[in-house]
């Protein structure tokens, strides 16, 4: 792949990453709750018990419906997969499983703390786990695709 094509891919990746972060901010902080209650009227919500919410969603899956369970459990994983796929594409120094996993955890922790401080959402340790898994899974997808590309390029 020539230098110009690599630069275009990196630029497109950077634009996608910015759009992804903006979409993440919107969906995590503003989508459902924006404008409904004043800050003073909102309450703090948090879960510090590991796997409590995951277990609750799984236990009451029939009452909640498969869509609610999938949205909660898979939504957190899928929501952070682009982080693990796009960041190593635009930054060669980020091509490390542990770096992406810990960075995904850090981003998730920031999101959860902001949700707690602004009372927009719930600080949930289960979300930290699921979001971190999403970032790690995204990196695995990137690494597999990158490995396939390198192998095909080497055969030519």
C-alpha contacts under 8 A as a table, 3 or more apart, distances in Angstrom:
res1	aa1	res2	aa2	distance
1	X	5	X	6.48
1	X	6	X	6.81
2	X	5	X	5.52
2	X	6	X	6.45
3	X	6	X	5.14
3	X	7	X	6.22
4	X	7	X	5.09
4	X	8	X	6.30
5	X	8	X	5.08
5	X	9	X	6.22
6	X	9	X	5.10
6	X	10	X	6.10
7	X	10	X	5.05
7	X	11	X	6.08
8	X	11	X	5.08
8	X	12	X	6.04
9	X	12	X	5.11
9	X	13	X	5.97
10	X	13	X	4.97
10	X	14	X	6.15
10	X	89	X	6.68
10	X	90	X	4.99
11	X	14	X	5.05
11	X	15	X	6.27
11	X	90	X	7.58
12	X	15	X	5.13
12	X	16	X	6.11
13	X	16	X	5.00
13	X	17	X	5.98
13	X	86	X	6.14
13	X	87	X	7.95
13	X	89	X	6.60
13	X	90	X	5.77
14	X	17	X	4.98
14	X	18	X	6.27
14	X	86	X	7.88
14	X	90	X	6.09
15	X	18	X	5.24
15	X	19	X	6.21
16	X	19	X	5.04
16	X	20	X	5.93
16	X	86	X	7.66
17	X	20	X	4.93
17	X	21	X	6.19
17	X	82	X	7.91
17	X	83	X	7.47
17	X	86	X	6.28
17	X	87	X	7.20
18	X	21	X	5.16
18	X	22	X	6.21
19	X	22	X	5.09
19	X	23	X	6.07
20	X	23	X	5.08
20	X	24	X	6.02
20	X	82	X	7.38
20	X	83	X	7.97
21	X	24	X	4.96
21	X	25	X	6.16
22	X	25	X	5.11
22	X	26	X	6.21
23	X	26	X	5.04
23	X	27	X	6.09
24	X	27	X	5.31
24	X	28	X	5.89
24	X	79	X	7.60
25	X	28	X	5.33
25	X	29	X	5.81
25	X	30	X	7.48
26	X	29	X	5.53
26	X	30	X	5.09
26	X	31	X	5.89
27	X	30	X	5.91
27	X	31	X	4.91
27	X	32	X	7.80
28	X	31	X	6.92
28	X	111	X	7.90
28	X	121	X	7.65
29	X	33	X	7.44
29	X	34	X	7.53
29	X	115	X	7.08
29	X	120	X	5.90
29	X	121	X	7.17
30	X	33	X	5.73
30	X	34	X	4.74
30	X	120	X	7.86
31	X	34	X	6.40
33	X	36	X	5.85
33	X	37	X	7.90
33	X	120	X	7.02
34	X	37	X	7.86
35	X	38	X	7.24
37	X	41	X	6.00
37	X	42	X	6.27
38	X	41	X	5.32
38	X	42	X	6.54
39	X	42	X	5.33
39	X	118	X	7.43
39	X	119	X	7.18
40	X	43	X	7.90
42	X	119	X	6.13
43	X	119	X	6.19
44	X	116	X	6.30
44	X	117	X	7.93
44	X	119	X	5.43
44	X	122	X	7.29
45	X	116	X	6.84
45	X	119	X	7.20
45	X	121	X	6.97
45	X	122	X	4.72
45	X	123	X	6.43
46	X	116	X	7.16
46	X	122	X	5.02
46	X	123	X	4.42
46	X	124	X	5.59
47	X	50	X	7.95
47	X	52	X	7.69
47	X	53	X	7.78
47	X	122	X	7.41
47	X	123	X	6.13
47	X	124	X	4.66
47	X	125	X	6.29
47	X	126	X	7.94
48	X	123	X	7.91
48	X	124	X	6.32
48	X	125	X	5.64
49	X	52	X	5.60
49	X	125	X	6.91
49	X	126	X	7.99
50	X	53	X	7.97
50	X	125	X	5.93
50	X	126	X	5.88
51	X	54	X	5.09
51	X	55	X	5.90
51	X	125	X	7.74
51	X	126	X	5.57
52	X	55	X	5.23
52	X	56	X	6.11
52	X	126	X	7.36
53	X	56	X	4.87
53	X	57	X	6.06
53	X	126	X	6.59
54	X	57	X	5.26
54	X	58	X	6.17
54	X	73	X	6.95
54	X	126	X	6.74
55	X	58	X	5.06
55	X	59	X	5.92
56	X	59	X	5.10
56	X	60	X	6.13
57	X	60	X	5.39
57	X	61	X	5.65
57	X	64	X	7.62
57	X	69	X	5.89
58	X	61	X	5.04
58	X	69	X	7.13
59	X	62	X	7.99
60	X	63	X	5.40
60	X	64	X	6.04
61	X	64	X	5.12
61	X	65	X	5.61
61	X	66	X	6.31
61	X	69	X	6.15
62	X	65	X	5.29
62	X	66	X	7.12
64	X	67	X	7.95
64	X	68	X	6.00
64	X	69	X	6.85
65	X	68	X	5.62
65	X	69	X	6.50
66	X	69	X	5.14
66	X	70	X	5.91
67	X	70	X	5.09
67	X	71	X	5.87
68	X	71	X	5.08
68	X	72	X	6.16
69	X	72	X	5.27
69	X	73	X	5.95
69	X	74	X	7.88
70	X	73	X	5.29
70	X	74	X	5.15
70	X	75	X	6.67
71	X	74	X	5.70
71	X	75	X	4.69
71	X	76	X	7.77
72	X	75	X	5.29
72	X	76	X	6.42
73	X	76	X	5.99
73	X	77	X	7.11
73	X	130	X	7.33
74	X	77	X	5.15
74	X	78	X	5.94
74	X	130	X	7.99
75	X	78	X	5.15
75	X	79	X	5.60
76	X	79	X	5.12
76	X	80	X	6.56
76	X	127	X	6.47
76	X	130	X	5.54
76	X	131	X	5.18
76	X	134	X	6.98
77	X	80	X	5.63
77	X	81	X	6.42
77	X	130	X	5.19
77	X	131	X	5.12
77	X	132	X	7.53
77	X	133	X	6.11
77	X	134	X	3.89
77	X	135	X	7.43
78	X	81	X	5.17
78	X	82	X	7.69
78	X	134	X	5.80
79	X	82	X	7.01
79	X	131	X	7.23
79	X	134	X	6.97
80	X	83	X	5.40
80	X	84	X	7.02
80	X	104	X	7.40
80	X	131	X	5.50
80	X	132	X	7.34
80	X	134	X	4.78
80	X	135	X	5.02
80	X	138	X	7.40
81	X	84	X	5.28
81	X	85	X	6.32
81	X	134	X	4.61
81	X	135	X	4.75
81	X	136	X	7.30
81	X	137	X	6.16
81	X	138	X	4.05
81	X	139	X	7.45
82	X	85	X	4.93
82	X	86	X	5.71
82	X	135	X	7.21
82	X	138	X	6.01
83	X	86	X	5.60
83	X	87	X	5.83
83	X	104	X	7.12
83	X	135	X	5.72
83	X	138	X	6.78
84	X	87	X	5.99
84	X	88	X	7.00
84	X	100	X	6.02
84	X	101	X	7.71
84	X	104	X	7.40
84	X	134	X	7.48
84	X	135	X	4.40
84	X	136	X	6.06
84	X	137	X	6.98
84	X	138	X	4.15
84	X	139	X	4.25
84	X	140	X	7.82
84	X	142	X	7.35
85	X	88	X	6.36
85	X	89	X	6.84
85	X	135	X	7.76
85	X	138	X	4.72
85	X	139	X	5.09
85	X	140	X	7.90
85	X	141	X	6.65
85	X	142	X	4.98
86	X	89	X	5.04
86	X	90	X	6.46
86	X	142	X	7.84
87	X	90	X	5.42
87	X	91	X	5.99
87	X	94	X	6.63
87	X	100	X	7.99
88	X	91	X	5.04
88	X	92	X	5.82
88	X	93	X	7.33
88	X	94	X	4.86
88	X	95	X	4.91
88	X	96	X	7.92
88	X	100	X	7.98
88	X	139	X	7.60
88	X	142	X	7.63
89	X	92	X	6.83
89	X	95	X	7.96
89	X	142	X	7.85
91	X	94	X	5.46
91	X	95	X	7.38
92	X	95	X	5.61
93	X	96	X	7.63
94	X	99	X	6.39
94	X	100	X	6.58
95	X	99	X	7.58
95	X	100	X	7.51
96	X	99	X	5.26
96	X	100	X	6.24
97	X	100	X	5.35
97	X	101	X	6.06
97	X	136	X	6.77
97	X	139	X	6.45
97	X	140	X	7.61
98	X	101	X	4.97
98	X	102	X	5.99
99	X	102	X	5.34
99	X	103	X	5.91
100	X	103	X	4.99
100	X	104	X	5.88
100	X	135	X	6.64
100	X	136	X	6.51
100	X	139	X	6.84
101	X	104	X	5.10
101	X	105	X	6.22
101	X	132	X	6.06
101	X	133	X	7.53
101	X	135	X	5.87
101	X	136	X	5.00
102	X	105	X	4.90
102	X	106	X	6.10
102	X	132	X	7.57
103	X	106	X	4.90
103	X	107	X	6.13
104	X	107	X	5.13
104	X	108	X	6.03
104	X	131	X	7.02
104	X	132	X	5.27
104	X	135	X	5.30
104	X	136	X	7.56
105	X	108	X	5.02
105	X	109	X	5.99
105	X	128	X	6.52
105	X	129	X	7.84
105	X	131	X	7.06
105	X	132	X	4.93
105	X	135	X	7.96
106	X	109	X	5.04
106	X	110	X	6.22
107	X	110	X	5.12
107	X	111	X	6.26
108	X	111	X	5.02
108	X	112	X	6.14
108	X	127	X	7.78
108	X	128	X	5.74
108	X	131	X	6.25
108	X	132	X	7.07
109	X	112	X	5.10
109	X	113	X	6.08
109	X	128	X	6.45
110	X	113	X	5.22
110	X	114	X	6.09
111	X	114	X	5.19
111	X	115	X	6.10
112	X	115	X	5.02
112	X	116	X	6.23
112	X	122	X	7.07
112	X	123	X	4.83
112	X	124	X	6.86
112	X	128	X	7.65
113	X	116	X	5.04
113	X	117	X	6.09
113	X	123	X	6.42
114	X	117	X	5.05
114	X	118	X	5.89
114	X	120	X	7.96
115	X	118	X	5.35
115	X	119	X	5.59
115	X	120	X	4.86
115	X	121	X	5.20
115	X	122	X	6.02
115	X	123	X	6.25
116	X	119	X	5.02
116	X	120	X	6.72
116	X	121	X	6.79
116	X	122	X	5.94
116	X	123	X	5.33
117	X	120	X	7.88
119	X	122	X	7.25
123	X	127	X	7.95
124	X	127	X	5.29
124	X	128	X	6.75
125	X	128	X	4.97
125	X	129	X	6.50
126	X	129	X	5.10
126	X	130	X	6.21
127	X	130	X	5.04
127	X	131	X	5.77
128	X	131	X	5.29
128	X	132	X	5.99
129	X	132	X	5.23
129	X	133	X	6.16
130	X	133	X	5.04
130	X	134	X	6.17
131	X	134	X	4.93
131	X	135	X	6.35
132	X	135	X	5.16
132	X	136	X	6.24
133	X	136	X	5.05
133	X	137	X	5.96
134	X	137	X	5.02
134	X	138	X	6.01
135	X	138	X	5.05
135	X	139	X	6.32
136	X	139	X	5.12
136	X	140	X	6.35
137	X	140	X	5.00
137	X	141	X	6.33
138	X	141	X	5.13
138	X	142	X	6.28
139	X	142	X	4.91
139	X	143	X	6.00
140	X	143	X	5.01
140	X	144	X	6.10
141	X	144	X	5.27
141	X	145	X	6.19
142	X	145	X	5.22
142	X	146	X	5.90
143	X	146	X	5.03
143	X	147	X	5.92
144	X	147	X	5.07
144	X	148	X	6.20
145	X	148	X	5.13
145	X	149	X	6.18
146	X	149	X	5.04
146	X	150	X	6.16
147	X	150	X	5.13
147	X	151	X	6.11
148	X	151	X	5.13
148	X	152	X	6.14
149	X	152	X	5.22
149	X	153	X	6.03
150	X	153	X	5.03
150	X	154	X	6.06
151	X	154	X	5.10
151	X	155	X	6.50
152	X	155	X	5.28
152	X	156	X	6.83
153	X	156	X	5.58
